[in-house]
Amino acid sequence: MSDTLSKEEQKRLEEVLLSRREPEAYAIYFDLYTGLRLGELAALAVSDIDLDRKELYVGNKLRRIYFADEDDHRVVMNEAKVQRVIPLPDHLAETMRRYVEDIRKPYAERREQCKKFLSTIMPEVDFLFLNIKGNPLNKKQLQLYLDKILNEVGVAGNRIEFFALREAFRRRYVEYGYDLEPLYRPGS
């Protein structure tokens, strides 16, 4: 089992992801350059990303709470007291601008249509990455999509967990001579 992606595998993965129009592809691509935890990625709101300043503000996490006596759940937002600031590379800011202005629109419209129902099970947030139902993407959706894309790029023999994207980000960031500590320190 591989714990991360090689540079060549990451390049092939990025090419396939950028050829797609699904939010899952953009979420995975975004994570390759930000190293977010899954809960942080799912909790991102459109307002958390400043494309002009090329900065991402991270701190909130989403989690699901399941009820033992019901076949139901609620999604809650754990809000951080202090947010981290992650700089976005130029190419990522432009990719995300295209995503927000074009690809995300039909998913956001669906969320707006379902707003009354959704407000009973999750916070009213303009989430950045939405699924076809207008809900924030979840761990299972992202892992299944990642598995599918890895099969396409020929990395299927090694099951790579979503966490490996975070590790790939850290490895590349250090390889290029950057210090990781400020990215993981709240308020930086």
C-alpha positions as CSV (number, residue, x, y, z in Angstrom):
1,M,0.0,0.0,0.0
2,S,1.4,3.4,-1.0
3,D,1.3,6.2,1.6
4,T,1.5,9.1,-0.9
5,L,1.8,9.9,-4.6
6,S,5.0,10.2,-6.5
7,K,5.6,13.4,-8.5
8,E,4.7,11.6,-11.7
9,E,1.5,10.1,-10.3
10,Q,0.5,13.5,-8.9
11,K,1.0,15.1,-12.3
12,R,-1.1,12.5,-14.1
13,L,-3.8,12.8,-11.4
14,E,-3.8,16.6,-11.8
15,E,-4.2,16.4,-15.6
16,V,-7.3,14.1,-15.2
17,L,-8.8,16.2,-12.4
18,L,-8.5,19.4,-14.4
19,S,-10.2,17.8,-17.4
20,R,-13.4,17.1,-15.3
21,R,-16.3,19.3,-14.3
22,E,-17.4,17.7,-11.1
23,P,-16.9,19.4,-7.7
24,E,-15.1,16.2,-6.4
25,A,-12.3,16.7,-9.0
26,Y,-11.8,20.3,-7.9
27,A,-11.9,19.4,-4.2
28,I,-9.2,16.8,-4.7
29,Y,-7.1,19.2,-6.9
30,F,-7.5,21.9,-4.3
31,D,-6.4,19.6,-1.5
32,L,-3.2,18.7,-3.4
33,Y,-2.2,22.3,-3.0
34,T,-3.6,23.1,0.4
35,G,-3.2,19.9,2.5
36,L,-6.5,20.4,4.3
37,R,-8.0,17.7,6.5
38,L,-11.3,16.3,5.2
39,G,-13.4,18.0,7.7
40,E,-11.8,21.3,6.9
41,L,-12.2,20.8,3.2
42,A,-15.9,19.9,3.6
43,A,-16.5,22.9,5.8
44,L,-15.1,25.5,3.4
45,A,-17.4,28.3,2.5
46,V,-17.1,30.4,-0.6
47,S,-16.3,33.3,1.7
48,D,-13.2,31.4,3.1
49,I,-11.3,31.8,-0.1
50,D,-10.1,35.3,-1.2
51,L,-9.1,34.8,-4.9
52,D,-7.9,38.3,-5.3
53,R,-5.5,38.1,-2.3
54,K,-4.8,34.4,-3.1
55,E,-5.5,33.4,0.5
56,L,-7.5,30.6,2.1
57,Y,-8.9,31.0,5.7
58,V,-9.2,27.7,7.5
59,G,-10.5,26.7,10.8
60,N,-14.0,25.3,10.7
61,K,-14.7,21.6,10.4
62,L,-17.9,19.7,9.5
63,R,-18.9,16.5,11.3
64,R,-22.0,14.3,11.2
65,I,-23.8,13.4,14.3
66,Y,-25.9,10.2,14.1
67,F,-28.8,9.5,16.4
68,A,-28.9,6.0,18.0
69,D,-32.6,5.7,18.1
70,E,-33.2,7.1,14.6
71,D,-32.0,6.4,11.1
72,D,-31.1,10.1,10.8
73,H,-28.2,12.5,11.3
74,R,-27.4,16.1,11.5
75,V,-24.3,17.9,10.2
76,V,-22.7,20.4,12.6
77,M,-20.0,23.0,12.1
78,N,-17.2,23.1,14.6
79,E,-16.0,26.7,14.4
80,A,-12.4,27.5,15.3
81,K,-11.6,30.3,17.6
82,V,-8.5,31.2,15.4
83,Q,-8.2,30.6,11.7
84,R,-5.1,29.6,9.7
85,V,-4.2,31.5,6.5
86,I,-2.9,29.4,3.7
87,P,-1.4,31.2,0.6
88,L,-2.8,29.9,-2.7
89,P,-0.5,29.5,-5.7
90,D,-1.4,31.6,-8.8
91,H,-2.5,28.6,-10.8
92,L,-4.8,27.3,-8.0
93,A,-6.4,30.7,-7.5
94,E,-7.2,30.8,-11.2
95,T,-8.5,27.3,-11.2
96,M,-10.7,28.0,-8.2
97,R,-12.0,31.2,-9.8
98,R,-13.1,29.1,-12.9
99,Y,-14.7,26.6,-10.5
100,V,-16.7,29.2,-8.5
101,E,-17.8,31.2,-11.4
102,D,-18.8,28.3,-13.7
103,I,-18.7,24.7,-12.5
104,R,-20.1,25.2,-9.0
105,K,-23.2,27.2,-10.2
106,P,-25.7,24.3,-10.9
107,Y,-24.8,22.7,-7.6
108,A,-25.3,26.0,-5.7
109,E,-28.7,26.4,-7.5
110,R,-29.7,22.9,-6.4
111,R,-28.7,23.8,-2.8
112,E,-30.9,26.9,-3.0
113,Q,-33.9,24.9,-4.2
114,C,-33.5,22.5,-1.2
115,K,-32.7,25.2,1.4
116,K,-35.9,24.7,3.4
117,F,-35.3,21.0,3.9
118,L,-31.5,21.3,4.3
119,S,-31.8,23.9,7.1
120,T,-33.2,21.2,9.3
121,I,-30.1,18.9,9.1
122,M,-27.1,21.2,8.5
123,P,-25.8,24.7,9.0
124,E,-26.8,27.4,6.5
125,V,-23.4,27.9,4.9
126,D,-22.6,28.7,1.3
127,F,-20.3,25.6,1.1
128,L,-17.5,25.7,-1.5
129,F,-17.7,22.1,-2.6
130,L,-21.2,20.7,-3.1
131,N,-22.5,17.3,-4.3
132,I,-25.4,16.9,-6.8
133,K,-27.9,17.3,-4.0
134,G,-26.5,20.6,-2.9
135,N,-24.9,19.1,0.2
136,P,-21.3,19.6,1.2
137,L,-19.1,16.7,-0.1
138,N,-18.3,14.1,2.4
139,K,-15.4,11.7,3.1
140,K,-17.0,8.7,1.4
141,Q,-17.9,10.6,-1.8
142,L,-14.4,12.0,-2.0
143,Q,-12.7,8.7,-1.4
144,L,-14.8,6.9,-4.0
145,Y,-14.1,9.6,-6.6
146,L,-10.4,9.5,-5.8
147,D,-10.4,5.7,-6.2
148,K,-12.1,6.1,-9.6
149,I,-9.6,8.7,-10.8
150,L,-6.6,6.8,-9.6
151,N,-7.8,3.8,-11.6
152,E,-7.9,6.0,-14.7
153,V,-4.3,7.2,-14.1
154,G,-3.0,3.8,-13.4
155,V,-2.4,4.0,-9.7
156,A,-5.1,1.5,-8.9
157,G,-2.8,-1.2,-7.6
158,N,-2.0,1.0,-4.6
159,R,-5.1,2.1,-2.7
160,I,-4.3,5.7,-1.7
161,E,-6.4,7.1,1.1
162,F,-7.6,10.7,0.9
163,F,-5.2,11.5,3.7
164,A,-2.3,10.7,1.3
165,L,-3.1,14.0,-0.5
166,R,-2.3,15.9,2.6
167,E,1.0,14.0,2.9
168,A,1.8,14.7,-0.8
169,F,1.1,18.4,-0.2
170,R,3.5,18.4,2.8
171,R,6.2,16.6,0.9
172,R,6.1,18.9,-2.1
173,Y,5.9,22.0,0.1
174,V,9.1,21.0,1.9
175,E,10.8,19.9,-1.4
176,Y,10.4,23.4,-2.7
177,G,12.1,24.8,0.4
178,Y,9.1,26.2,2.3
179,D,8.5,25.9,6.0
180,L,5.4,23.9,7.0
181,E,5.1,25.3,10.5
182,P,3.3,28.6,9.7
183,L,0.7,26.7,7.7
184,Y,-0.3,24.6,10.7
185,R,-0.1,27.3,13.3
186,P,-3.4,29.0,14.0
187,G,-3.5,32.7,13.2
188,S,-0.7,32.5,10.7
